[in-house]
Structure formats: structure tokens, C-alpha cells
Amino acid sequence: MMLAKTSELKLREVVNINDGRRLGPVCDLEFDDETGTIKSISVNNSGLVLRLLGRSSQEVIPWEKIKRFGVDVILVEIDDV
């Protein structure tokens, strides 16, 4: 079992295993206040230039879509719309 701090999660890149697309780094977690479990993660999917200009967008990924945590990457499975 691998343990990770939330500060360490923010250093990991999120990658969609369906198409290999890099979604961005973790920027937030959403918890269920009754059970204490994580409901979703948010990724900042704007490029560095847009983030520096203050124009970032976030994508929310449900916890069920997370497939694997690696040392420096989090693999998710998201279908394209």
C-alpha cells in the first residue's frame, strides 16, 4: 500500500489511459464530509502560459475514474465526449 500526502498529489501529472492525453496536475480534492472519502480530483488543464496569465480551467474527475497511482503520474480512464 502506497501512502501519499495531498501536497505530493499536486506534483503528479494526470494522464488519460484511453488516449494518452496529459490532463494536467492535480489542483484540488473533493471529500465526502460524511464518510471522509475522496469523491473527485480536479486537474488544472491549462498550459503554463495560460496559468501564468490567470486564465486556467479545471476538469473534475470522479474518483471511480482513477485507475492507478504511480510515483509521478496518476492514470485515469475518461471517455471522450
JOKA-V82931 format. One record per helix or strand. SS is the DSSP state (alpha for helix, beta for strand). FROM is the first residue (numbers start at 0). TO is the last residue. Records with the same first field share a line. If there is no record, write none. Layout:
BEGIN
SS: FROM-TO / FROM-TO
END
This chain:
BEGIN
alpha: 5-8 / 47-51 / 62-64
beta: 12-15 / 21-30 / 37-43 / 57-61 / 65-68 / 72-75
END
